[in-house]
Amino acid sequence: MVTILDGKSVSEKRLELLKEAIGESGLYPRLATVIAGSDPASQMYVRMKHRACERVGIGSVGIEVPGDATTDKVLEAVSRLNRDPDINGILVQLPLPGRVDTERVIAAVDTGKDVDGFHPTSLGLLMSGRPRFAPCTPKGIMTLLAEYHIPVAGARAVVAGRSIDVGRPMAALLTNADATVTICHSKTRNLAAELRQADILVSATGKAHFITPEMVKPGAVVIDVGINQLNGKLVGDVDFEAVKEVASAITPVPGGVGPMTIATLMENTFAAAVMRTP
Ligand SMILES: NC(=O)c1ccc[n+]([C@@H]2O[C@H](COP(=O)([O-])OP(=O)(O)OC[C@H]3O[C@@H](n4cnc5c(N)ncnc54)[C@H](OP(=O)(O)O)[C@@H]3O)[C@@H](O)[C@H]2O)c1
């Protein structure tokens, strides 16, 4: 029987525990989001993050920069938030409009407030095995694996995708947890054979129903990061109905990795507030 890795209910449980921890701490953590432009998906993600803040007792501030803003304008907003002692976490919603230099903006975030974990310092610490803030999606996946007592140490893990926000930090977190890790990408030769090696398969390609049963080792744990539209429906990278017949455990889309990402952002923001407390 396949186990459905229910990120929704695990995230609900984690948010409740976090709410208690924040209440007991006497702290009032605050998260600031920066959004540039009016991309509907980005607006929706930011709204979900603000709602989660409200639920656990984290204050939130939303900074909206016009879509035609320059890199300097976005940098000004980040710099104000860096200086604001009442703000513990800063999240710049990506993607930024094409004319904005995303790398400069990410590198401008105060590393003590980098709750998204995309700053080169945060990624460097993660790579060196001493993470401070790990990116929320892969960190949330590690939490989900732990909540279901899925052994990672010694497992063969294969990650499809090498982005800075998911694939690369996912591989680093799995390596830090003693998995043997392969990263695949669009130039990987014989991808199916690589993926079939995986005890833990993480797909973050952004290709709807790309992962089929032939690519999955029987009994593998399959983590689907993808958020894709297919015939007007939200689907993952994994052909869920077919792959669940061969996997031992699998995340659904929606309700798998997505809610874990938001819960982890809340946990990172509280951790940032605790770190700031003398
Ligand atoms: N659930 C969540 O919370 C969450 C969070 C973040 C992202 N996502 C979703 O996860 C997906 C990936 O996001 P991302 O930001 O990592 O995307 P991305 O930056 O577009 O990266 C996609 C990666 O997949 C690889 N890839 C694409 N086609 C491939 C193929 N045919 N074979 C093998 N590898 C292939 C690319 O390889 P190259 O490097 O060679 O181009 C790239 O490394 C998207 O659907 C996104 O919406 C979900």
The ligand as an SDF file (V2000), in Angstrom:
LIG
                    3D

 48 52  0  0  0  0  0  0  0  0999 V2000
    5.6900   23.4330   -4.1680 N   0  0  0  0  0  0  0  0  0  0  0  0
    6.4540   24.5020   -3.9570 C   0  0  0  0  0  0  0  0  0  0  0  0
    6.4500   25.0660   -2.8820 O   0  0  0  0  0  0  0  0  0  0  0  0
    7.3560   24.9720   -5.0540 C   0  0  0  0  0  0  0  0  0  0  0  0
    8.4020   25.8470   -4.7790 C   0  0  0  0  0  0  0  0  0  0  0  0
    9.2560   26.2180   -5.8180 C   0  0  0  0  0  0  0  0  0  0  0  0
    9.0260   25.7350   -7.0930 C   0  0  0  0  0  0  0  0  0  0  0  0
    7.9630   24.9100   -7.3230 N   0  0  0  0  0  0  0  0  0  0  0  0
    7.6990   24.3330   -8.6440 C   0  0  0  0  0  0  0  0  0  0  0  0
    8.7160   23.3880   -8.9100 O   0  0  0  0  0  0  0  0  0  0  0  0
    9.0330   23.3690  -10.2830 C   0  0  0  0  0  0  0  0  0  0  0  0
   10.5130   23.6580  -10.4620 C   0  0  0  0  0  0  0  0  0  0  0  0
   10.7900   24.9400   -9.9550 O   0  0  0  0  0  0  0  0  0  0  0  0
   12.2300   25.5960  -10.1260 P   0  0  0  0  0  0  0  0  0  0  0  0
   12.1580   26.9820   -9.6150 O   0  0  0  0  0  0  0  0  0  0  0  0
   13.2530   24.6790   -9.5770 O   0  0  0  0  0  0  0  0  0  0  0  0
   12.2980   25.6220  -11.7550 O   0  0  0  0  0  0  0  0  0  0  0  0
   13.4420   26.0190  -12.7550 P   0  0  0  0  0  0  0  0  0  0  0  0
   14.3070   27.0770  -12.1960 O   0  0  0  0  0  0  0  0  0  0  0  0
   12.7520   26.2210  -14.0610 O   0  0  0  0  0  0  0  0  0  0  0  0
   14.3320   24.6890  -12.8700 O   0  0  0  0  0  0  0  0  0  0  0  0
   13.8690   23.5480  -13.5110 C   0  0  0  0  0  0  0  0  0  0  0  0
   14.9700   22.5190  -13.5140 C   0  0  0  0  0  0  0  0  0  0  0  0
   14.4650   21.3540  -14.1410 O   0  0  0  0  0  0  0  0  0  0  0  0
   15.3870   20.9170  -15.1350 C   0  0  0  0  0  0  0  0  0  0  0  0
   14.6780   20.3230  -16.2600 N   0  0  0  0  0  0  0  0  0  0  0  0
   13.7890   20.9110  -17.0770 C   0  0  0  0  0  0  0  0  0  0  0  0
   13.3920   20.0480  -18.0270 N   0  0  0  0  0  0  0  0  0  0  0  0
   14.0450   18.8870  -17.7990 C   0  0  0  0  0  0  0  0  0  0  0  0
   14.0630   17.6400  -18.4340 C   0  0  0  0  0  0  0  0  0  0  0  0
   13.3380   17.3980  -19.5320 N   0  0  0  0  0  0  0  0  0  0  0  0
   14.8550   16.6840  -17.9330 N   0  0  0  0  0  0  0  0  0  0  0  0
   15.6080   16.9110  -16.8260 C   0  0  0  0  0  0  0  0  0  0  0  0
   15.6380   18.0830  -16.1830 N   0  0  0  0  0  0  0  0  0  0  0  0
   14.8620   19.0570  -16.6670 C   0  0  0  0  0  0  0  0  0  0  0  0
   16.1160   22.1700  -15.5980 C   0  0  0  0  0  0  0  0  0  0  0  0
   17.3680   21.7880  -16.1450 O   0  0  0  0  0  0  0  0  0  0  0  0
   18.4550   22.8660  -16.7020 P   0  0  0  0  0  0  0  0  0  0  0  0
   19.0880   23.4580  -15.4720 O   0  0  0  0  0  0  0  0  0  0  0  0
   19.3850   22.0380  -17.5060 O   0  0  0  0  0  0  0  0  0  0  0  0
   17.6620   23.8630  -17.4910 O   0  0  0  0  0  0  0  0  0  0  0  0
   16.2210   22.9580  -14.3010 C   0  0  0  0  0  0  0  0  0  0  0  0
   17.3830   22.6310  -13.5790 O   0  0  0  0  0  0  0  0  0  0  0  0
    8.0960   24.3880  -10.9300 C   0  0  0  0  0  0  0  0  0  0  0  0
    6.9270   23.7210  -11.3620 O   0  0  0  0  0  0  0  0  0  0  0  0
    7.7470   25.3160   -9.7740 C   0  0  0  0  0  0  0  0  0  0  0  0
    6.4990   25.9540   -9.9530 O   0  0  0  0  0  0  0  0  0  0  0  0
    7.1440   24.5210   -6.3290 C   0  0  0  0  0  0  0  0  0  0  0  0
  1  2  1  0
  2  3  2  0
  2  4  1  0
  4  5  1  0
  4 48  2  0
  5  6  2  0
  6  7  1  0
  7  8  2  0
  8  9  1  0
  8 48  1  0
  9 10  1  0
  9 46  1  0
 10 11  1  0
 11 12  1  0
 11 44  1  0
 12 13  1  0
 13 14  1  0
 14 15  2  0
 14 16  1  0
 14 17  1  0
 17 18  1  0
 18 19  2  0
 18 20  1  0
 18 21  1  0
 21 22  1  0
 22 23  1  0
 23 24  1  0
 23 42  1  0
 24 25  1  0
 25 26  1  0
 25 36  1  0
 26 27  1  0
 26 35  1  0
 27 28  2  0
 28 29  1  0
 29 30  1  0
 29 35  2  0
 30 31  1  0
 30 32  2  0
 32 33  1  0
 33 34  2  0
 34 35  1  0
 36 37  1  0
 36 42  1  0
 37 38  1  0
 38 39  2  0
 38 40  1  0
 38 41  1  0
 42 43  1  0
 44 45  1  0
 44 46  1  0
 46 47  1  0
M  CHG  2   8   1  16  -1
M  END
$$$$
